[in-house]
Amino acid sequence: MTLDLRIFTEPQQGASYDDQLAVAQATERLGFSAFFRSDHYLAMGDRDGLPGPTDSWVTLAGLARETSTVRLGTLVSSATFRHPGVLAIQVAQVDQMSGGRVELGLGTGWFAAEHAAYGIPFPDKRFGILEEQLAVVTGLWGTPVGETFSFSGEHYQITDSPALPKPAQSKIPVLVGGGGPRRTPALAARYGDEYNQSFPEISEIGPRIKVIEKALSDAGREPGSIVQSVALVAAIGKDEAEFTRRAAAIGREPAELREHGIAGTVAEAVDRLKALEAEGVQRVYLQVLDLADLDHLDLVAREVRPQLG
């Protein structure tokens, strides 16, 4: 299986819907398998975030109607932002609107400042919320038409829900991520179709995959029954000068990018991706931070991807 490359964006840093549409359509045209976006409401670092945040599922609904083949999803939606019943309806509807191309990444949420900025509660302990949301969302989708779904948990109670609408897909792929040593692997093994490591140290990727594989075994699932993915920043140039220019455009140091991301010349990017594949990575989300630089995507599609098998 060839390493799967996807495009991942951070629109809270400053991107309109039209900016994201241009990247999503380029992602599709160039043959990448998916366009994913973060789920944040506040810019990070010293960015002003203009013109302001866009909601992930509103955006993906629009993209569902303006693309035709590329898969669409979140890396990752915050469990603090939406009630699970509402989230299940939203994601199922976007899946219908896309003809069955949606994937749901769901996490605990971590950015306290964005919650304060928009009046969203941010409890100290959020893992239980995530766990119950996964149970509710997958339970609603999996309830046969004509039957009802109920759930009684510490955080959510669902009573006799008709569990509608249903997604277009028989099962929407669910992505679980996080770095916890015990609970996160167990959660991924229970609910996940994909386990994602977001911006890990390169040396930690292989050992973490082994932890997830053990969790699968402990849960009675077959080894290899979950997609192993990583998200890493991408900054690639056809030569050193172009790479240096792309690093400067996103405010990052070339040496730091080379250490932590898919970065450098085309040859360096290919070497890093092949090394990740050798560690057991099956899918890489390329974090593209300069959404105006569509030539970057073109370079990866023309020069990097063909060398991966």
N, C-alpha and C positions, 0 to 999 in steps of 0.2 A: 504494500500500500504506500503510495506516494505521500509524503508529508503534506498535510492540508494547510494552506495559507489563507488567513482571513484578515480583513482590514478592520481595525478598532479605533474609534475616535473618542475625543474628550470635548464635546461641544460646549460644556460649561465654561471652558477657557475663552470662549468668544467665537460663536458661530451661529448664523441664522439657519432657518430651515433650508433655504436655497443653497447655502454652503454645503450642508449635509447631503442634500439631494445630488449635487454635482459629484461628491465623493462616492455616494452609493451607486450612481449610474456608471461612474468610471470603474468602480469595483466590479459591477456586473459585466460591463463591456470588455474588461481585461481578463475575465475568467477566474477571478478569485471566488471562493465558495460562499462567502458571507460578508455582510456589513454589520458590524456591531457598534453600539455606542454605550457610553457610561450613563449612569442614572444619577446625576447631581444637579443641584440648583444654585450652586455658588462657585465662582471661580476660585482657583487655588493659587498661592504664591502672589506675585506682584501684578497679575493680569487684571484688567478692569472688567473682563467678561462681556464687553459690549458685542452685540446689542442686548444681551441678557439671556437667561437660561431658556432652554426649550425642554418641554416634558418628553421623556423618552418614549412613552407609549403613544402619545399624540403624534410625535415625529414618525415613529415606525408605522403608524396607521397611514400617514400620508405617503411614506415611501412604499408601502405595500401596493398602492395604486399606481405608482410611478416607476416601478420596476417589474420584472416578470419572472426572473429565474434565481436571482441571488437570495440567499437565506438572510434573515433579519433577526436581531436579538439584542439583549442587554448583557453587559459585563460590568457590574451586575446590578439588577434592581435592588433597591433598599427595602427591606421588610418593614421599616418604620414609616414608609411613605404612603402605603395603601393597605386598606383592609383586605384580607385574603379573598373574600368573596368578590369584592370589586376587581381585584387584580385578575382573578380567574375569568371574569366576564371580559375585561379589557383584552387580555392576551388571546382568549378564544376568538373574540371578534376580529382582532388584527390577523389572526391566523386564517380566518375565513376570508378576509379582505385580500390576503396575499395568495390565496389558493393553496395554503398549507406550507408556508415557508418560514414559520416563526419558531424561535427557540427562546426559552426563558432561563436567564441566569438570575439567581436570587441569593442575596447575602444579608448580613445583619445590619448593614449601614455602619458608618464609622465617623463621619465628618460632622462633629457637633456644631460647628459654626453655621452650617447651612440649615440645620434644624432651628437654631435660634433665630436666624435671619428671616425665616418664613413661618415661624410659630408652630413647628412640627415637634411633638413630644419626642424626647430622646432619653429613654430609660437607661440606667447604667447596665442592666443585664438584658441582653437582647437575643441571646442564642435560643432561649425557649420560644421566643416570638417567631424566629426563623423556622424552628422545627415544626411548630404548629401551622405556620403558613404553608409549608411544603405539604403537610398532611391534608390541609383543607383544599388547597389548589388542586393537587393531584386527585384527591377524593372527589371533588366536584366534577372534574373532567372525566373521571373513570366511572361515574355512576350511570348505569344504562338509562336511556330515554324512557320516561314513564315511571321511573323509580325516584325516590328522594334520598337526600344525603343529610345526615345529622352529625354533629361533632360537639363534644364537650371537653374543653381544655381549660387550662389556667388563664389563658389570654383571650380565647375566642370560643363562642358558642354558636353553633349553626343548627337551626331547627327546621326540619322538613323542607329543605331547599329542593326545588325542582331541578337544580344542578344544570341550568341552561345559561348560555348557549354552549353547544359542543364545538370544539375546534374542528377545522377541516381535516387535520391529521388524526389518525387513530390514536397517536400519542405524541404530544408535544415534547421534544427533547428538553430535559431539565439539566441545567449546569449548576453544580455546587462548587464553591471555592472556599478557601480559607486555610489558615496555617495551624490550627489547633492540633495537638498531638493525638487526641482520642475521640472527642465528640464529632469533630468535623469529618474525619474519615468514616465514622460510623454513619453519619448522616448522608454522606456521598454514596456509601454502599447501599443505603436503604432507598434513597430517592433519585440518585443521580444517574443520568445517561452519560455525563461528562464531568470530569473533575479538572478544575483549572487552578493553576498556580499563577498568581498575578505578581509580576515583577520580583521573582525570587532571586536569590543569589544563584548564579549558574551552578556552583558546586553542590547546591542543596536539591536540585531538581531530581536527579536519579534516586537518591535515598527517599525522597518524598513519594515518588511513584511506587517504590517497594512498600511503603506504609499503606498506601491506598490499596494495593493488590492484596495485602494481608487482610485489610478490613473487608474486602470483597469475599475472601475465603471464609472469614469468620461469620459473614452474613449468609453464607451458603450460595454465593454467586460465583460464576466461573471467572477465573483469572482472564483479564483482557476484555471483560464484558462492559467496561466503562472506558470512554475515550479520555486519554491523558493529554491535557493541553497546557500551554503556558502563554502568558501575555507578556511581551517585552517591547520596549521602545525600539522603533526602527528609524535609522538615519543612514542611508546608503548612497554612495556616489559612484559614478562611472570611473572617477579617479579621485585622488586625495583632495584636490581643490574643490570638487563638487561636494564631497563628503563634508569638508570643513565648512563650506557655505551652508549646508543643510543643518549642521550642528549649531552654527551661529543663529540661524533663523528660529530655532526653538530654544535658544538660550541655554545650551548645554555644552559642556567641555568635551572635545573629541575623545580624550583618553577615558573619561568616565563613561561615555557612551559605548566605547569599545569593550569596556569591562563588564557592563551591565546589560547591554542590549544586542540587537541585531544591527551592527553598525560597522562603518568603515567602507572599504571598497567592495565591489561585487564579489570578489574572491573571498574576502574576509566574511561577508555575510553568508555565502554558501558554506564555508567551513563551519561557521557557528551553527547553522541550521542542520547540517549533517551530523555534527556532534550531538545536538539535542535529540535527533532521531535515534542515534545509537544508544542514548540513555533511556529510550522508551517513549519519547514524546511523539504523539501522532498528529497534533494540530498546534499551529502557532498563530496567535493573534498579534499582528504587527500594529503596535500603537503608533498611529500617524498623527502628529501634533500640528503640522502645518497643512491645514485643509485646502489652502490655495495652491499647493504644489502638486498638481495632478501628474506632472512629469515623474515625480518620485514613484508613484504607483506604476506608471508605465515602465520604468526602469526595472522594478522588481519583477513585473510580469514578463518582460522580454529577456532579461539577462540573468536573473536569479532563479526563478522558478524552473526553467527548463533544465537546470543543472541538478535538480533534486531527484531525478529518476523518471 
